[in-house]
Amino acid sequence: MVNSYDIIEYNGYSIQIERTPVEKMTGEQYWTFSIGQTGQPLLPVGKIYGGYEVVLAEAKKLIDSRNMNL
């Protein structure tokens, strides 16, 4: 099985959330994300999370903190 992903638009940014295949030994699954301004290349964040909702919340938090620093 290949990785699957969703792309979500949020506050002028694109978030690509990618799911790894289920680990055969443990049955666990991991999530990571990449972000970029809409229409620009996406940059991977490089952290691994344990759930879709967690990774989406972290991506939104990162975008919000970037927007606050502008």
PDB file of N, CA, C and O in Angstrom:
ATOM      1  N   MET A   1       0.842  -1.180   0.000  1.00  0.00           N
ATOM      2  CA  MET A   1       0.000   0.000   0.000  1.00  0.00           C
ATOM      3  C   MET A   1       0.885   1.240   0.000  1.00  0.00           C
ATOM      4  O   MET A   1       1.907   1.280   0.684  1.00  0.00           O
ATOM      5  N   VAL A   2       0.493   2.239  -0.761  1.00  0.00           N
ATOM      6  CA  VAL A   2       1.235   3.496  -0.820  1.00  0.00           C
ATOM      7  C   VAL A   2       0.645   4.476   0.178  1.00  0.00           C
ATOM      8  O   VAL A   2      -0.470   4.299   0.671  1.00  0.00           O
ATOM      9  N   ASN A   3       1.425   5.520   0.464  1.00  0.00           N
ATOM     10  CA  ASN A   3       0.931   6.563   1.348  1.00  0.00           C
ATOM     11  C   ASN A   3      -0.261   7.259   0.687  1.00  0.00           C
ATOM     12  O   ASN A   3      -0.310   7.403  -0.535  1.00  0.00           O
ATOM     13  N   SER A   4      -1.213   7.686   1.509  1.00  0.00           N
ATOM     14  CA  SER A   4      -2.337   8.455   0.982  1.00  0.00           C
ATOM     15  C   SER A   4      -2.316   9.823   1.638  1.00  0.00           C
ATOM     16  O   SER A   4      -1.753   9.992   2.719  1.00  0.00           O
ATOM     17  N   TYR A   5      -2.931  10.803   0.982  1.00  0.00           N
ATOM     18  CA  TYR A   5      -2.892  12.143   1.535  1.00  0.00           C
ATOM     19  C   TYR A   5      -4.154  12.927   1.186  1.00  0.00           C
ATOM     20  O   TYR A   5      -4.876  12.611   0.240  1.00  0.00           O
ATOM     21  N   ASP A   6      -4.390  13.971   1.998  1.00  0.00           N
ATOM     22  CA  ASP A   6      -5.454  14.942   1.771  1.00  0.00           C
ATOM     23  C   ASP A   6      -4.807  16.307   1.651  1.00  0.00           C
ATOM     24  O   ASP A   6      -3.762  16.556   2.252  1.00  0.00           O
ATOM     25  N   ILE A   7      -5.425  17.200   0.873  1.00  0.00           N
ATOM     26  CA  ILE A   7      -4.977  18.584   0.802  1.00  0.00           C
ATOM     27  C   ILE A   7      -6.118  19.459   1.288  1.00  0.00           C
ATOM     28  O   ILE A   7      -7.250  19.349   0.817  1.00  0.00           O
ATOM     29  N   ILE A   8      -5.801  20.336   2.244  1.00  0.00           N
ATOM     30  CA  ILE A   8      -6.789  21.209   2.864  1.00  0.00           C
ATOM     31  C   ILE A   8      -6.297  22.642   2.723  1.00  0.00           C
ATOM     32  O   ILE A   8      -5.106  22.909   2.886  1.00  0.00           O
ATOM     33  N   GLU A   9      -7.200  23.560   2.422  1.00  0.00           N
ATOM     34  CA  GLU A   9      -6.871  24.981   2.359  1.00  0.00           C
ATOM     35  C   GLU A   9      -7.239  25.622   3.690  1.00  0.00           C
ATOM     36  O   GLU A   9      -8.316  25.368   4.230  1.00  0.00           O
ATOM     37  N   TYR A  10      -6.329  26.466   4.228  1.00  0.00           N
ATOM     38  CA  TYR A  10      -6.569  27.118   5.510  1.00  0.00           C
ATOM     39  C   TYR A  10      -5.814  28.449   5.548  1.00  0.00           C
ATOM     40  O   TYR A  10      -4.587  28.468   5.446  1.00  0.00           O
ATOM     41  N   ASN A  11      -6.532  29.548   5.695  1.00  0.00           N
ATOM     42  CA  ASN A  11      -5.955  30.892   5.845  1.00  0.00           C
ATOM     43  C   ASN A  11      -4.892  31.223   4.793  1.00  0.00           C
ATOM     44  O   ASN A  11      -3.842  31.771   5.127  1.00  0.00           O
ATOM     45  N   GLY A  12      -5.155  30.897   3.537  1.00  0.00           N
ATOM     46  CA  GLY A  12      -4.219  31.211   2.462  1.00  0.00           C
ATOM     47  C   GLY A  12      -3.076  30.222   2.302  1.00  0.00           C
ATOM     48  O   GLY A  12      -2.148  30.468   1.532  1.00  0.00           O
ATOM     49  N   TYR A  13      -3.132  29.114   3.017  1.00  0.00           N
ATOM     50  CA  TYR A  13      -2.109  28.079   2.934  1.00  0.00           C
ATOM     51  C   TYR A  13      -2.732  26.762   2.497  1.00  0.00           C
ATOM     52  O   TYR A  13      -3.919  26.513   2.711  1.00  0.00           O
ATOM     53  N   SER A  14      -1.916  25.935   1.888  1.00  0.00           N
ATOM     54  CA  SER A  14      -2.302  24.564   1.581  1.00  0.00           C
ATOM     55  C   SER A  14      -1.615  23.650   2.585  1.00  0.00           C
ATOM     56  O   SER A  14      -0.424  23.792   2.860  1.00  0.00           O
ATOM     57  N   ILE A  15      -2.378  22.715   3.125  1.00  0.00           N
ATOM     58  CA  ILE A  15      -1.842  21.718   4.049  1.00  0.00           C
ATOM     59  C   ILE A  15      -2.018  20.365   3.385  1.00  0.00           C
ATOM     60  O   ILE A  15      -3.137  19.980   3.043  1.00  0.00           O
ATOM     61  N   GLN A  16      -0.927  19.643   3.201  1.00  0.00           N
ATOM     62  CA  GLN A  16      -1.006  18.279   2.693  1.00  0.00           C
ATOM     63  C   GLN A  16      -0.748  17.345   3.860  1.00  0.00           C
ATOM     64  O   GLN A  16       0.350  17.320   4.416  1.00  0.00           O
ATOM     65  N   ILE A  17      -1.767  16.574   4.230  1.00  0.00           N
ATOM     66  CA  ILE A  17      -1.640  15.617   5.325  1.00  0.00           C
ATOM     67  C   ILE A  17      -1.453  14.236   4.708  1.00  0.00           C
ATOM     68  O   ILE A  17      -2.279  13.773   3.921  1.00  0.00           O
ATOM     69  N   GLU A  18      -0.365  13.595   5.075  1.00  0.00           N
ATOM     70  CA  GLU A  18      -0.015  12.298   4.491  1.00  0.00           C
ATOM     71  C   GLU A  18      -0.073  11.206   5.544  1.00  0.00           C
ATOM     72  O   GLU A  18       0.420  11.372   6.660  1.00  0.00           O
ATOM     73  N   ARG A  19      -0.673  10.104   5.179  1.00  0.00           N
ATOM     74  CA  ARG A  19      -0.800   8.939   6.068  1.00  0.00           C
ATOM     75  C   ARG A  19       0.123   7.840   5.573  1.00  0.00           C
ATOM     76  O   ARG A  19       0.146   7.519   4.385  1.00  0.00           O
ATOM     77  N   THR A  20       0.882   7.270   6.494  1.00  0.00           N
ATOM     78  CA  THR A  20       1.744   6.148   6.136  1.00  0.00           C
ATOM     79  C   THR A  20       0.921   4.866   6.152  1.00  0.00           C
ATOM     80  O   THR A  20      -0.134   4.813   6.784  1.00  0.00           O
ATOM     81  N   PRO A  21       1.389   3.850   5.473  1.00  0.00           N
ATOM     82  CA  PRO A  21       0.693   2.562   5.547  1.00  0.00           C
ATOM     83  C   PRO A  21       0.699   2.018   6.978  1.00  0.00           C
ATOM     84  O   PRO A  21       1.559   2.382   7.780  1.00  0.00           O
ATOM     85  N   VAL A  22      -0.246   1.160   7.288  1.00  0.00           N
ATOM     86  CA  VAL A  22      -0.319   0.535   8.612  1.00  0.00           C
ATOM     87  C   VAL A  22       0.883  -0.379   8.790  1.00  0.00           C
ATOM     88  O   VAL A  22       1.190  -1.197   7.922  1.00  0.00           O
ATOM     89  N   GLU A  23       1.565  -0.230   9.933  1.00  0.00           N
ATOM     90  CA  GLU A  23       2.696  -1.098  10.255  1.00  0.00           C
ATOM     91  C   GLU A  23       2.181  -2.515  10.478  1.00  0.00           C
ATOM     92  O   GLU A  23       1.258  -2.712  11.269  1.00  0.00           O
ATOM     93  N   LYS A  24       2.747  -3.490   9.810  1.00  0.00           N
ATOM     94  CA  LYS A  24       2.270  -4.871   9.929  1.00  0.00           C
ATOM     95  C   LYS A  24       2.510  -5.457  11.321  1.00  0.00           C
ATOM     96  O   LYS A  24       1.678  -6.207  11.831  1.00  0.00           O
ATOM     97  N   MET A  25       3.630  -5.120  11.928  1.00  0.00           N
ATOM     98  CA  MET A  25       3.963  -5.705  13.232  1.00  0.00           C
ATOM     99  C   MET A  25       3.145  -5.101  14.373  1.00  0.00           C
ATOM    100  O   MET A  25       2.730  -5.811  15.289  1.00  0.00           O
ATOM    101  N   THR A  26       2.914  -3.784  14.314  1.00  0.00           N
ATOM    102  CA  THR A  26       2.259  -3.106  15.439  1.00  0.00           C
ATOM    103  C   THR A  26       0.826  -2.695  15.138  1.00  0.00           C
ATOM    104  O   THR A  26       0.048  -2.459  16.063  1.00  0.00           O
ATOM    105  N   GLY A  27       0.464  -2.605  13.869  1.00  0.00           N
ATOM    106  CA  GLY A  27      -0.862  -2.132  13.491  1.00  0.00           C
ATOM    107  C   GLY A  27      -1.012  -0.623  13.606  1.00  0.00           C
ATOM    108  O   GLY A  27      -2.114  -0.096  13.452  1.00  0.00           O
ATOM    109  N   GLU A  28       0.091   0.080  13.875  1.00  0.00           N
ATOM    110  CA  GLU A  28       0.044   1.529  14.042  1.00  0.00           C
ATOM    111  C   GLU A  28       0.169   2.227  12.697  1.00  0.00           C
ATOM    112  O   GLU A  28       0.661   1.674  11.713  1.00  0.00           O
ATOM    113  N   GLN A  29      -0.301   3.468  12.705  1.00  0.00           N
ATOM    114  CA  GLN A  29      -0.277   4.299  11.508  1.00  0.00           C
ATOM    115  C   GLN A  29       0.179   5.690  11.924  1.00  0.00           C
ATOM    116  O   GLN A  29      -0.156   6.158  13.012  1.00  0.00           O
ATOM    117  N   TYR A  30       0.934   6.343  11.068  1.00  0.00           N
ATOM    118  CA  TYR A  30       1.478   7.647  11.404  1.00  0.00           C
ATOM    119  C   TYR A  30       1.075   8.678  10.363  1.00  0.00           C
ATOM    120  O   TYR A  30       0.739   8.339   9.229  1.00  0.00           O
ATOM    121  N   TRP A  31       1.114   9.941  10.768  1.00  0.00           N
ATOM    122  CA  TRP A  31       0.711  11.057   9.923  1.00  0.00           C
ATOM    123  C   TRP A  31       1.786  12.127   9.947  1.00  0.00           C
ATOM    124  O   TRP A  31       2.447  12.327  10.966  1.00  0.00           O
ATOM    125  N   THR A  32       1.961  12.811   8.837  1.00  0.00           N
ATOM    126  CA  THR A  32       2.867  13.939   8.739  1.00  0.00           C
ATOM    127  C   THR A  32       2.219  14.980   7.829  1.00  0.00           C
ATOM    128  O   THR A  32       1.219  14.694   7.170  1.00  0.00           O
ATOM    129  N   PHE A  33       2.783  16.178   7.791  1.00  0.00           N
ATOM    130  CA  PHE A  33       2.190  17.192   6.928  1.00  0.00           C
ATOM    131  C   PHE A  33       3.240  18.084   6.299  1.00  0.00           C
ATOM    132  O   PHE A  33       4.366  18.206   6.781  1.00  0.00           O
ATOM    133  N   SER A  34       2.830  18.701   5.205  1.00  0.00           N
ATOM    134  CA  SER A  34       3.610  19.715   4.507  1.00  0.00           C
ATOM    135  C   SER A  34       2.718  20.929   4.356  1.00  0.00           C
ATOM    136  O   SER A  34       1.505  20.791   4.196  1.00  0.00           O
ATOM    137  N   ILE A  35       3.305  22.124   4.404  1.00  0.00           N
ATOM    138  CA  ILE A  35       2.507  23.332   4.211  1.00  0.00           C
ATOM    139  C   ILE A  35       3.197  24.266   3.238  1.00  0.00           C
ATOM    140  O   ILE A  35       4.406  24.177   3.023  1.00  0.00           O
ATOM    141  N   GLY A  36       2.426  25.152   2.657  1.00  0.00           N
ATOM    142  CA  GLY A  36       2.942  26.196   1.784  1.00  0.00           C
ATOM    143  C   GLY A  36       1.817  27.146   1.459  1.00  0.00           C
ATOM    144  O   GLY A  36       0.643  26.780   1.526  1.00  0.00           O
ATOM    145  N   GLN A  37       2.175  28.374   1.106  1.00  0.00           N
ATOM    146  CA  GLN A  37       1.139  29.301   0.703  1.00  0.00           C
ATOM    147  C   GLN A  37       0.460  28.744  -0.531  1.00  0.00           C
ATOM    148  O   GLN A  37       1.096  28.101  -1.366  1.00  0.00           O
ATOM    149  N   THR A  38      -0.828  28.992  -0.640  1.00  0.00           N
ATOM    150  CA  THR A  38      -1.609  28.456  -1.747  1.00  0.00           C
ATOM    151  C   THR A  38      -0.950  28.824  -3.071  1.00  0.00           C
ATOM    152  O   THR A  38      -0.656  29.993  -3.322  1.00  0.00           O
ATOM    153  N   GLY A  39      -0.720  27.828  -3.913  1.00  0.00           N
ATOM    154  CA  GLY A  39      -0.093  28.035  -5.216  1.00  0.00           C
ATOM    155  C   GLY A  39       1.423  27.945  -5.190  1.00  0.00           C
ATOM    156  O   GLY A  39       2.053  28.007  -6.246  1.00  0.00           O
ATOM    157  N   GLN A  40       2.026  27.801  -4.022  1.00  0.00           N
ATOM    158  CA  GLN A  40       3.473  27.704  -3.881  1.00  0.00           C
ATOM    159  C   GLN A  40       3.854  26.260  -3.540  1.00  0.00           C
ATOM    160  O   GLN A  40       2.996  25.470  -3.146  1.00  0.00           O
ATOM    161  N   PRO A  41       5.134  25.913  -3.691  1.00  0.00           N
ATOM    162  CA  PRO A  41       5.562  24.554  -3.322  1.00  0.00           C
ATOM    163  C   PRO A  41       5.324  24.275  -1.837  1.00  0.00           C
ATOM    164  O   PRO A  41       5.429  25.171  -0.999  1.00  0.00           O
ATOM    165  N   LEU A  42       5.004  23.030  -1.532  1.00  0.00           N
ATOM    166  CA  LEU A  42       4.771  22.625  -0.147  1.00  0.00           C
ATOM    167  C   LEU A  42       6.090  22.204   0.492  1.00  0.00           C
ATOM    168  O   LEU A  42       6.910  21.533  -0.134  1.00  0.00           O
ATOM    169  N   LEU A  43       6.283  22.609   1.747  1.00  0.00           N
ATOM    170  CA  LEU A  43       7.493  22.262   2.481  1.00  0.00           C
ATOM    171  C   LEU A  43       7.151  21.267   3.582  1.00  0.00           C
ATOM    172  O   LEU A  43       6.256  21.529   4.385  1.00  0.00           O
ATOM    173  N   PRO A  44       7.842  20.128   3.637  1.00  0.00           N
ATOM    174  CA  PRO A  44       7.552  19.144   4.687  1.00  0.00           C
ATOM    175  C   PRO A  44       7.986  19.670   6.056  1.00  0.00           C
ATOM    176  O   PRO A  44       8.995  20.365   6.176  1.00  0.00           O
ATOM    177  N   VAL A  45       7.214  19.329   7.076  1.00  0.00           N
ATOM    178  CA  VAL A  45       7.511  19.768   8.437  1.00  0.00           C
ATOM    179  C   VAL A  45       8.491  18.823   9.107  1.00  0.00           C
ATOM    180  O   VAL A  45       9.336  19.277   9.879  1.00  0.00           O
ATOM    181  N   GLY A  46       8.412  17.536   8.846  1.00  0.00           N
ATOM    182  CA  GLY A  46       9.393  16.586   9.357  1.00  0.00           C
ATOM    183  C   GLY A  46       9.075  15.978  10.705  1.00  0.00           C
ATOM    184  O   GLY A  46       9.932  15.320  11.295  1.00  0.00           O
ATOM    185  N   LYS A  47       7.876  16.178  11.209  1.00  0.00           N
ATOM    186  CA  LYS A  47       7.467  15.534  12.457  1.00  0.00           C
ATOM    187  C   LYS A  47       6.422  14.472  12.140  1.00  0.00           C
ATOM    188  O   LYS A  47       5.734  14.551  11.122  1.00  0.00           O
ATOM    189  N   ILE A  48       6.309  13.482  13.013  1.00  0.00           N
ATOM    190  CA  ILE A  48       5.344  12.397  12.836  1.00  0.00           C
ATOM    191  C   ILE A  48       4.333  12.460  13.973  1.00  0.00           C
ATOM    192  O   ILE A  48       4.701  12.651  15.132  1.00  0.00           O
ATOM    193  N   TYR A  49       3.065  12.299  13.636  1.00  0.00           N
ATOM    194  CA  TYR A  49       1.976  12.391  14.613  1.00  0.00           C
ATOM    195  C   TYR A  49       1.163  11.106  14.606  1.00  0.00           C
ATOM    196  O   TYR A  49       1.206  10.336  13.646  1.00  0.00           O
ATOM    197  N   GLY A  50       0.430  10.884  15.674  1.00  0.00           N
ATOM    198  CA  GLY A  50      -0.315   9.650  15.833  1.00  0.00           C
ATOM    199  C   GLY A  50      -1.757   9.676  15.392  1.00  0.00           C
ATOM    200  O   GLY A  50      -2.444   8.666  15.540  1.00  0.00           O
ATOM    201  N   GLY A  51      -2.261  10.788  14.853  1.00  0.00           N
ATOM    202  CA  GLY A  51      -3.653  10.823  14.427  1.00  0.00           C
ATOM    203  C   GLY A  51      -3.936  11.985  13.491  1.00  0.00           C
ATOM    204  O   GLY A  51      -3.230  12.994  13.509  1.00  0.00           O
ATOM    205  N   TYR A  52      -4.969  11.839  12.677  1.00  0.00           N
ATOM    206  CA  TYR A  52      -5.337  12.850  11.691  1.00  0.00           C
ATOM    207  C   TYR A  52      -5.700  14.177  12.348  1.00  0.00           C
ATOM    208  O   TYR A  52      -5.226  15.232  11.926  1.00  0.00           O
ATOM    209  N   GLU A  53      -6.540  14.126  13.379  1.00  0.00           N
ATOM    210  CA  GLU A  53      -6.981  15.352  14.039  1.00  0.00           C
ATOM    211  C   GLU A  53      -5.809  16.079  14.688  1.00  0.00           C
ATOM    212  O   GLU A  53      -5.759  17.309  14.698  1.00  0.00           O
ATOM    213  N   VAL A  54      -4.868  15.309  15.230  1.00  0.00           N
ATOM    214  CA  VAL A  54      -3.695  15.896  15.877  1.00  0.00           C
ATOM    215  C   VAL A  54      -2.834  16.617  14.845  1.00  0.00           C
ATOM    216  O   VAL A  54      -2.422  17.756  15.066  1.00  0.00           O
ATOM    217  N   VAL A  55      -2.565  15.969  13.736  1.00  0.00           N
ATOM    218  CA  VAL A  55      -1.703  16.575  12.719  1.00  0.00           C
ATOM    219  C   VAL A  55      -2.385  17.795  12.096  1.00  0.00           C
ATOM    220  O   VAL A  55      -1.706  18.776  11.793  1.00  0.00           O
ATOM    221  N   LEU A  56      -3.686  17.764  11.899  1.00  0.00           N
ATOM    222  CA  LEU A  56      -4.394  18.918  11.351  1.00  0.00           C
ATOM    223  C   LEU A  56      -4.342  20.088  12.324  1.00  0.00           C
ATOM    224  O   LEU A  56      -4.111  21.223  11.909  1.00  0.00           O
ATOM    225  N   ALA A  57      -4.553  19.830  13.614  1.00  0.00           N
ATOM    226  CA  ALA A  57      -4.488  20.893  14.621  1.00  0.00           C
ATOM    227  C   ALA A  57      -3.083  21.504  14.679  1.00  0.00           C
ATOM    228  O   ALA A  57      -2.944  22.722  14.800  1.00  0.00           O
ATOM    229  N   GLU A  58      -2.047  20.672  14.595  1.00  0.00           N
ATOM    230  CA  GLU A  58      -0.667  21.166  14.625  1.00  0.00           C
ATOM    231  C   GLU A  58      -0.364  22.017  13.390  1.00  0.00           C
ATOM    232  O   GLU A  58       0.299  23.048  13.501  1.00  0.00           O
ATOM    233  N   ALA A  59      -0.835  21.602  12.230  1.00  0.00           N
ATOM    234  CA  ALA A  59      -0.618  22.369  10.998  1.00  0.00           C
ATOM    235  C   ALA A  59      -1.301  23.731  11.100  1.00  0.00           C
ATOM    236  O   ALA A  59      -0.705  24.749  10.747  1.00  0.00           O
ATOM    237  N   LYS A  60      -2.542  23.758  11.578  1.00  0.00           N
ATOM    238  CA  LYS A  60      -3.265  25.028  11.726  1.00  0.00           C
ATOM    239  C   LYS A  60      -2.579  25.927  12.744  1.00  0.00           C
ATOM    240  O   LYS A  60      -2.500  27.140  12.549  1.00  0.00           O
ATOM    241  N   LYS A  61      -2.080  25.338  13.833  1.00  0.00           N
ATOM    242  CA  LYS A  61      -1.387  26.116  14.857  1.00  0.00           C
ATOM    243  C   LYS A  61      -0.117  26.751  14.272  1.00  0.00           C
ATOM    244  O   LYS A  61       0.185  27.909  14.559  1.00  0.00           O
ATOM    245  N   LEU A  62       0.621  25.997  13.455  1.00  0.00           N
ATOM    246  CA  LEU A  62       1.831  26.520  12.820  1.00  0.00           C
ATOM    247  C   LEU A  62       1.489  27.665  11.877  1.00  0.00           C
ATOM    248  O   LEU A  62       2.171  28.690  11.883  1.00  0.00           O
ATOM    249  N   ILE A  63       0.452  27.512  11.072  1.00  0.00           N
ATOM    250  CA  ILE A  63       0.035  28.569  10.148  1.00  0.00           C
ATOM    251  C   ILE A  63      -0.398  29.802  10.927  1.00  0.00           C
ATOM    252  O   ILE A  63      -0.016  30.918  10.574  1.00  0.00           O
ATOM    253  N   ASP A  64      -1.181  29.622  11.970  1.00  0.00           N
ATOM    254  CA  ASP A  64      -1.638  30.764  12.769  1.00  0.00           C
ATOM    255  C   ASP A  64      -0.463  31.496  13.408  1.00  0.00           C
ATOM    256  O   ASP A  64      -0.469  32.725  13.477  1.00  0.00           O
ATOM    257  N   SER A  65       0.546  30.760  13.877  1.00  0.00           N
ATOM    258  CA  SER A  65       1.705  31.410  14.492  1.00  0.00           C
ATOM    259  C   SER A  65       2.522  32.173  13.439  1.00  0.00           C
ATOM    260  O   SER A  65       3.076  33.230  13.740  1.00  0.00           O
ATOM    261  N   ARG A  66       2.599  31.654  12.228  1.00  0.00           N
ATOM    262  CA  ARG A  66       3.287  32.368  11.140  1.00  0.00           C
ATOM    263  C   ARG A  66       2.537  33.646  10.796  1.00  0.00           C
ATOM    264  O   ARG A  66       3.158  34.687  10.584  1.00  0.00           O
ATOM    265  N   ASN A  67       1.216  33.581  10.737  1.00  0.00           N
ATOM    266  CA  ASN A  67       0.422  34.761  10.405  1.00  0.00           C
ATOM    267  C   ASN A  67       0.507  35.819  11.499  1.00  0.00           C
ATOM    268  O   ASN A  67       0.442  37.011  11.200  1.00  0.00           O
ATOM    269  N   MET A  68       0.650  35.411  12.762  1.00  0.00           N
ATOM    270  CA  MET A  68       0.773  36.365  13.873  1.00  0.00           C
ATOM    271  C   MET A  68       2.115  37.098  13.827  1.00  0.00           C
ATOM    272  O   MET A  68       2.223  38.233  14.290  1.00  0.00           O
ATOM    273  N   ASN A  69       3.139  36.442  13.264  1.00  0.00           N
ATOM    274  CA  ASN A  69       4.480  37.033  13.219  1.00  0.00           C
ATOM    275  C   ASN A  69       4.708  37.940  12.010  1.00  0.00           C
ATOM    276  O   ASN A  69       5.786  38.517  11.872  1.00  0.00           O
ATOM    277  N   LEU A  70       3.731  38.071  11.152  1.00  0.00           N
ATOM    278  CA  LEU A  70       3.895  38.915   9.963  1.00  0.00           C
ATOM    279  C   LEU A  70       3.715  40.379  10.285  1.00  0.00           C
ATOM    280  O   LEU A  70       3.820  41.224   9.397  1.00  0.00           O
TER     281      LEU A  70
END
